């Protein structure tokens, strides 16, 4: 594993930033967001996790120490927590932070804007089987390929906590086929001999560090080997007048309407702002996610095996066991 290259020295030089981004497929920038902004959001999220019993008793909620059986995206037990997070104004406001907007406009041009689809990742410890596998963002978002993601941990995120890793330069090799995998999205891209010549890059992140990458850049999450939850957010940005899909304009998992989410918000400029933007609306292409029948059968076997192993592991510890979900 190689170290992510810190491009902070290039700030202010738009041409140099774009050149490095086009070459490497990512920009890693130290100390771009005020730690106190992230700490305030982290406090709101860990308070929600604590209220729902996800954090260990008699510990500081901000540490996000968890002895709870892992709950993963898509399971029934995940949504009471995630729905509360989706209602946080401070969570969605972070995508509009002036520093993020300046960086995205430097890379994409002055019309760059964030998708309202904002994502928070709640990664439990002791669940390495569910570490997000190598993948590209494009099949999960579609629309324009010039879609950029920003990834921010909500606090210090050393290697053992499971930050993202980037396959440097992989965006130059184009869109890759998918196969089933455990982990967020239930898909991983199929790497070939060309990718064997590329190197994985990651780093110990400090609060305020930022990773930006292209929709075709192959990336994955490293396993969370700590006793704490890894809390992070990711937002996506594109130019006006380019394509997107309706899914990018909906809340993550689309469980509540925007009207419901917006209740109690103080900043109305964050609400429905994309309706004043110009873009082409593309139909969703489900063929990107399709799997042959034999892979569906194998995916069911993997999920059953995962659920059984996890339940057995935590039954021995006497930990709280949530109801397990199914593949979706």
C-alpha positions as a Python dict, from the first residue, in 0.01 Angstrom:
ca = {
    (1, 'X'): (0, 0, 0),
    (2, 'X'): (143, 334, -107),
    (3, 'X'): (81, 672, 58),
    (4, 'X'): (-177, 905, -95),
    (5, 'X'): (0, 1203, -251),
    (6, 'X'): (-87, 1525, -71),
    (7, 'X'): (-171, 1784, -336),
    (8, 'X'): (-222, 2075, -97),
    (9, 'X'): (76, 2257, -249),
    (10, 'X'): (-119, 2283, -576),
    (11, 'X'): (-408, 2479, -425),
    (12, 'X'): (-463, 2796, -622),
    (13, 'X'): (-307, 2652, -937),
    (14, 'X'): (-612, 2526, -1123),
    (15, 'X'): (-417, 2393, -1420),
    (16, 'X'): (-180, 2193, -1199),
    (17, 'X'): (-469, 2053, -992),
    (18, 'X'): (-656, 1942, -1302),
    (19, 'X'): (-343, 1789, -1454),
    (20, 'X'): (-270, 1580, -1145),
    (21, 'X'): (-634, 1480, -1108),
    (22, 'X'): (-652, 1369, -1471),
    (23, 'X'): (-332, 1168, -1429),
    (24, 'X'): (-394, 1005, -1091),
    (25, 'X'): (-774, 996, -1075),
    (26, 'X'): (-778, 1159, -732),
    (27, 'X'): (-667, 1456, -524),
    (28, 'X'): (-580, 1417, -156),
    (29, 'X'): (-581, 1745, 33),
    (30, 'X'): (-489, 1791, 398),
    (31, 'X'): (-684, 2014, 637),
    (32, 'X'): (-945, 2157, 401),
    (33, 'X'): (-1251, 2158, 629),
    (34, 'X'): (-1251, 2311, 976),
    (35, 'X'): (-1231, 2023, 1230),
    (36, 'X'): (-1489, 2197, 1449),
    (37, 'X'): (-1745, 2177, 1165),
    (38, 'X'): (-1686, 1803, 1135),
    (39, 'X'): (-1687, 1757, 1513),
    (40, 'X'): (-2028, 1922, 1540),
    (41, 'X'): (-2172, 1689, 1276),
    (42, 'X'): (-1998, 1391, 1434),
    (43, 'X'): (-2154, 1481, 1768),
    (44, 'X'): (-2502, 1489, 1614),
    (45, 'X'): (-2450, 1152, 1446),
    (46, 'X'): (-2297, 977, 1745),
    (47, 'X'): (-2582, 1106, 1963),
    (48, 'X'): (-2822, 934, 1724),
    (49, 'X'): (-2616, 613, 1733),
    (50, 'X'): (-2607, 624, 2113),
    (51, 'X'): (-2982, 681, 2136),
    (52, 'X'): (-3042, 369, 1927),
    (53, 'X'): (-2806, 155, 2135),
    (54, 'X'): (-2526, 119, 1882),
    (55, 'X'): (-2248, 252, 2108),
    (56, 'X'): (-2087, 83, 2406),
    (57, 'X'): (-2222, 180, 2746),
    (58, 'X'): (-2013, 406, 2970),
    (59, 'X'): (-1801, 539, 2684),
    (60, 'X'): (-1768, 883, 2526),
    (61, 'X'): (-2014, 889, 2233),
    (62, 'X'): (-1770, 1098, 2029),
    (63, 'X'): (-1527, 805, 2034),
    (64, 'X'): (-1796, 590, 1864),
    (65, 'X'): (-1680, 276, 2045),
    (66, 'X'): (-1918, -7, 1962),
    (67, 'X'): (-1966, -360, 2092),
    (68, 'X'): (-2297, -395, 1907),
    (69, 'X'): (-2337, -662, 1643),
    (70, 'X'): (-2270, -491, 1309),
    (71, 'X'): (-2568, -348, 1124),
    (72, 'X'): (-2519, -285, 753),
    (73, 'X'): (-2685, -73, 486),
    (74, 'X'): (-3018, -211, 370),
    (75, 'X'): (-3104, -404, 686),
    (76, 'X'): (-3421, -320, 876),
    (77, 'X'): (-3224, -227, 1188),
    (78, 'X'): (-3016, 23, 990),
    (79, 'X'): (-3294, 259, 893),
    (80, 'X'): (-3413, 404, 1228),
    (81, 'X'): (-3061, 541, 1272),
    (82, 'X'): (-3004, 641, 911),
    (83, 'X'): (-3341, 813, 877),
    (84, 'X'): (-3252, 1038, 1172),
    (85, 'X'): (-2917, 1123, 1012),
    (86, 'X'): (-3081, 1206, 679),
    (87, 'X'): (-3291, 1468, 858),
    (88, 'X'): (-2985, 1659, 984),
    (89, 'X'): (-2949, 1997, 817),
    (90, 'X'): (-2579, 2008, 909),
    (91, 'X'): (-2520, 1681, 722),
    (92, 'X'): (-2661, 1808, 393),
    (93, 'X'): (-2513, 2156, 443),
    (94, 'X'): (-2160, 2014, 448),
    (95, 'X'): (-2183, 1932, 75),
    (96, 'X'): (-2218, 2309, 14),
    (97, 'X'): (-1921, 2409, 229),
    (98, 'X'): (-1738, 2694, 58),
    (99, 'X'): (-1411, 2502, 46),
    (100, 'X'): (-1571, 2201, -123),
    (101, 'X'): (-1745, 2426, -372),
    (102, 'X'): (-1422, 2613, -452),
    (103, 'X'): (-1236, 2288, -514),
    (104, 'X'): (-1508, 2136, -729),
    (105, 'X'): (-1542, 2454, -932),
    (106, 'X'): (-1166, 2455, -983),
    (107, 'X'): (-1180, 2098, -1119),
    (108, 'X'): (-1513, 2108, -1305),
    (109, 'X'): (-1569, 2474, -1381),
    (110, 'X'): (-1789, 2748, -1233),
    (111, 'X'): (-2119, 2564, -1286),
    (112, 'X'): (-2025, 2271, -1057),
    (113, 'X'): (-2295, 2183, -804),
    (114, 'X'): (-2353, 1900, -552),
    (115, 'X'): (-2614, 1631, -596),
    (116, 'X'): (-2873, 1645, -317),
    (117, 'X'): (-2808, 1272, -269),
    (118, 'X'): (-2587, 1288, 41),
    (119, 'X'): (-2445, 969, 192),
    (120, 'X'): (-2323, 892, 543),
    (121, 'X'): (-2127, 571, 604),
    (122, 'X'): (-2161, 399, 940),
    (123, 'X'): (-1900, 124, 943),
    (124, 'X'): (-1901, -107, 1243),
    (125, 'X'): (-1588, -270, 1382),
    (126, 'X'): (-1542, -647, 1371),
    (127, 'X'): (-1707, -677, 1033),
    (128, 'X'): (-1423, -710, 782),
    (129, 'X'): (-1638, -933, 559),
    (130, 'X'): (-1851, -627, 476),
    (131, 'X'): (-1565, -393, 384),
    (132, 'X'): (-1662, -211, 66),
    (133, 'X'): (-1494, -394, -225),
    (134, 'X'): (-1315, -237, -524),
    (135, 'X'): (-1567, -54, -739),
    (136, 'X'): (-1633, 253, -952),
    (137, 'X'): (-1898, 512, -872),
    (138, 'X'): (-2037, 546, -1222),
    (139, 'X'): (-2267, 237, -1227),
    (140, 'X'): (-2424, 352, -899),
    (141, 'X'): (-2485, 709, -1020),
    (142, 'X'): (-2474, 711, -1400),
    (143, 'X'): (-2542, 1034, -1589),
    (144, 'X'): (-2221, 1214, -1676),
    (145, 'X'): (-1892, 1033, -1632),
    (146, 'X'): (-1735, 1362, -1524),
    (147, 'X'): (-1885, 1310, -1180),
    (148, 'X'): (-1654, 1376, -886),
    (149, 'X'): (-1688, 1241, -534),
    (150, 'X'): (-1565, 1400, -213),
    (151, 'X'): (-1496, 1169, 82),
    (152, 'X'): (-1453, 1306, 434),
    (153, 'X'): (-1407, 1113, 759),
    (154, 'X'): (-1585, 1279, 1049),
    (155, 'X'): (-1277, 1277, 1270),
    (156, 'X'): (-932, 1125, 1259),
    (157, 'X'): (-931, 807, 1051),
    (158, 'X'): (-605, 610, 1073),
    (159, 'X'): (-548, 307, 852),
    (160, 'X'): (-680, 67, 1118),
    (161, 'X'): (-1017, 247, 1117),
    (162, 'X'): (-1068, 166, 748),
    (163, 'X'): (-1035, 475, 527),
    (164, 'X'): (-1067, 460, 150),
    (165, 'X'): (-792, 331, -77),
    (166, 'X'): (-750, 446, -438),
    (167, 'X'): (-615, 247, -732),
    (168, 'X'): (-406, 527, -876),
    (169, 'X'): (-466, 599, -1245),
    (170, 'X'): (-740, 338, -1280),
    (171, 'X'): (-988, 588, -1427),
    (172, 'X'): (-783, 582, -1747),
    (173, 'X'): (-875, 216, -1806),
    (174, 'X'): (-1247, 284, -1854),
    (175, 'X'): (-1567, 134, -1719),
    (176, 'X'): (-1536, -219, -1578),
    (177, 'X'): (-1783, -510, -1554),
    (178, 'X'): (-1934, -599, -1218),
    (179, 'X'): (-1977, -912, -1013),
    (180, 'X'): (-2140, -981, -675),
    (181, 'X'): (-1968, -904, -348),
    (182, 'X'): (-2064, -859, 12),
    (183, 'X'): (-2035, -498, 123),
    (184, 'X'): (-2209, -173, 39),
    (185, 'X'): (-2366, -190, -305),
    (186, 'X'): (-2331, -570, -331),
    (187, 'X'): (-2108, -529, -636),
    (188, 'X'): (-1739, -516, -712),
    (189, 'X'): (-1567, -436, -1038),
    (190, 'X'): (-1374, -705, -1220),
    (191, 'X'): (-1008, -608, -1238),
    (192, 'X'): (-783, -748, -1511),
    (193, 'X'): (-412, -774, -1589),
    (194, 'X'): (-392, -403, -1668),
    (195, 'X'): (-480, -318, -1309),
    (196, 'X'): (-202, -540, -1175),
    (197, 'X'): (44, -274, -1288),
    (198, 'X'): (-128, -7, -1078),
    (199, 'X'): (-77, 61, -708),
    (200, 'X'): (-322, 106, -423),
    (201, 'X'): (-285, 428, -223),
    (202, 'X'): (-426, 524, 117),
    (203, 'X'): (-324, 724, 423),
    (204, 'X'): (-390, 804, 785),
    (205, 'X'): (-656, 1074, 758),
    (206, 'X'): (-684, 1357, 1009),
    (207, 'X'): (-1007, 1544, 1070),
    (208, 'X'): (-1044, 1794, 787),
    (209, 'X'): (-853, 1592, 527),
    (210, 'X'): (-1035, 1546, 197),
    (211, 'X'): (-1023, 1291, -83),
    (212, 'X'): (-1169, 1375, -427),
    (213, 'X'): (-1192, 1115, -703),
    (214, 'X'): (-1344, 1052, -1047),
    (215, 'X'): (-1649, 832, -1113),
    (216, 'X'): (-1429, 578, -1298),
    (217, 'X'): (-1153, 567, -1034),
    (218, 'X'): (-1143, 225, -869),
    (219, 'X'): (-1156, 257, -491),
    (220, 'X'): (-1237, 45, -186),
    (221, 'X'): (-1261, 69, 190),
    (222, 'X'): (-989, -82, 403),
    (223, 'X'): (-1115, -307, 685),
    (224, 'X'): (-1208, -145, 1014),
    (225, 'X'): (-975, -323, 1257),
    (226, 'X'): (-1045, -94, 1553),
    (227, 'X'): (-1313, -108, 1823),
    (228, 'X'): (-1478, 212, 1692),
    (229, 'X'): (-1728, 289, 1420),
    (230, 'X'): (-1585, 461, 1113),
    (231, 'X'): (-1807, 760, 1037),
    (232, 'X'): (-1767, 936, 703),
    (233, 'X'): (-1965, 1128, 444),
    (234, 'X'): (-1948, 1135, 67),
    (235, 'X'): (-2098, 1383, -175),
    (236, 'X'): (-2096, 1402, -556),
    (237, 'X'): (-2061, 1697, -790),
    (238, 'X'): (-2108, 1766, -1159),
    (239, 'X'): (-2134, 2050, -1409),
    (240, 'X'): (-2460, 2204, -1517),
    (241, 'X'): (-2592, 2110, -1864),
    (242, 'X'): (-2465, 1753, -1825),
    (243, 'X'): (-2661, 1435, -1756),
    (244, 'X'): (-2775, 1288, -1427),
    (245, 'X'): (-3037, 1036, -1316),
    (246, 'X'): (-3339, 1091, -1096),
    (247, 'X'): (-3178, 878, -823),
    (248, 'X'): (-2917, 1152, -777),
    (249, 'X'): (-3193, 1399, -689),
    (250, 'X'): (-3355, 1182, -421),
    (251, 'X'): (-3261, 1122, -57),
    (252, 'X'): (-3032, 825, -3),
    (253, 'X'): (-3255, 513, 10),
    (254, 'X'): (-3551, 745, -70),
    (255, 'X'): (-3742, 654, 245),
    (256, 'X'): (-3876, 1004, 314),
    (257, 'X'): (-3970, 1299, 96),
    (258, 'X'): (-3756, 1610, 87),
    (259, 'X'): (-4047, 1801, 242),
    (260, 'X'): (-4032, 1567, 541),
    (261, 'X'): (-3653, 1589, 567),
    (262, 'X'): (-3660, 1969, 545),
    (263, 'X'): (-3891, 2012, 845),
    (264, 'X'): (-3726, 2243, 1098),
    (265, 'X'): (-3439, 2350, 873),
    (266, 'X'): (-3327, 2713, 907),
    (267, 'X'): (-3148, 2763, 573),
    (268, 'X'): (-3398, 2754, 290),
    (269, 'X'): (-3124, 2802, 28),
    (270, 'X'): (-3025, 2438, 84),
    (271, 'X'): (-3373, 2320, -10),
    (272, 'X'): (-3457, 2218, -369),
    (273, 'X'): (-3161, 2424, -495),
    (274, 'X'): (-3111, 2187, -790),
    (275, 'X'): (-3441, 2299, -941),
    (276, 'X'): (-3260, 2617, -1041),
    (277, 'X'): (-2987, 2418, -1217),
    (278, 'X'): (-2979, 2307, -1579),
    (279, 'X'): (-2912, 1939, -1652),
    (280, 'X'): (-3021, 1653, -1874),
    (281, 'X'): (-3224, 1383, -1698),
    (282, 'X'): (-3120, 1035, -1812),
    (283, 'X'): (-3320, 718, -1754),
    (284, 'X'): (-3166, 471, -1510),
    (285, 'X'): (-2988, 183, -1684),
    (286, 'X'): (-3043, -127, -1469),
    (287, 'X'): (-2822, -340, -1692),
    (288, 'X'): (-2515, -216, -1503),
    (289, 'X'): (-2634, -400, -1191),
    (290, 'X'): (-2766, -718, -1353),
    (291, 'X'): (-2613, -1051, -1259),
    (292, 'X'): (-2648, -1394, -1422),
    (293, 'X'): (-2867, -1644, -1238),
    (294, 'X'): (-2571, -1847, -1114),
    (295, 'X'): (-2425, -1538, -946),
    (296, 'X'): (-2755, -1467, -772),
    (297, 'X'): (-2750, -1818, -629),
    (298, 'X'): (-2394, -1770, -510),
    (299, 'X'): (-2480, -1430, -361),
    (300, 'X'): (-2757, -1586, -153),
    (301, 'X'): (-2517, -1849, -25),
    (302, 'X'): (-2261, -1584, 69),
    (303, 'X'): (-2519, -1375, 254),
    (304, 'X'): (-2657, -1672, 445),
    (305, 'X'): (-2304, -1776, 541),
    (306, 'X'): (-2220, -1421, 649),
    (307, 'X'): (-2534, -1387, 865),
    (308, 'X'): (-2470, -1722, 1031),
    (309, 'X'): (-2106, -1650, 1110),
    (310, 'X'): (-2185, -1304, 1245),
    (311, 'X'): (-2468, -1431, 1465),
    (312, 'X'): (-2248, -1708, 1605),
    (313, 'X'): (-1962, -1469, 1674),
    (314, 'X'): (-2180, -1229, 1870),
    (315, 'X'): (-2389, -1495, 2041),
    (316, 'X'): (-2073, -1611, 2215),
    (317, 'X'): (-2021, -1258, 2346),
    (318, 'X'): (-2380, -1209, 2454),
    (319, 'X'): (-2402, -892, 2246),
    (320, 'X'): (-2724, -731, 2128),
    (321, 'X'): (-2827, -903, 1804),
    (322, 'X'): (-3034, -701, 1554),
    (323, 'X'): (-3269, -859, 1307),
    (324, 'X'): (-3079, -942, 990),
    (325, 'X'): (-3193, -820, 650),
    (326, 'X'): (-3179, -972, 306),
    (327, 'X'): (-3002, -884, -15),
    (328, 'X'): (-3163, -589, -187),
}
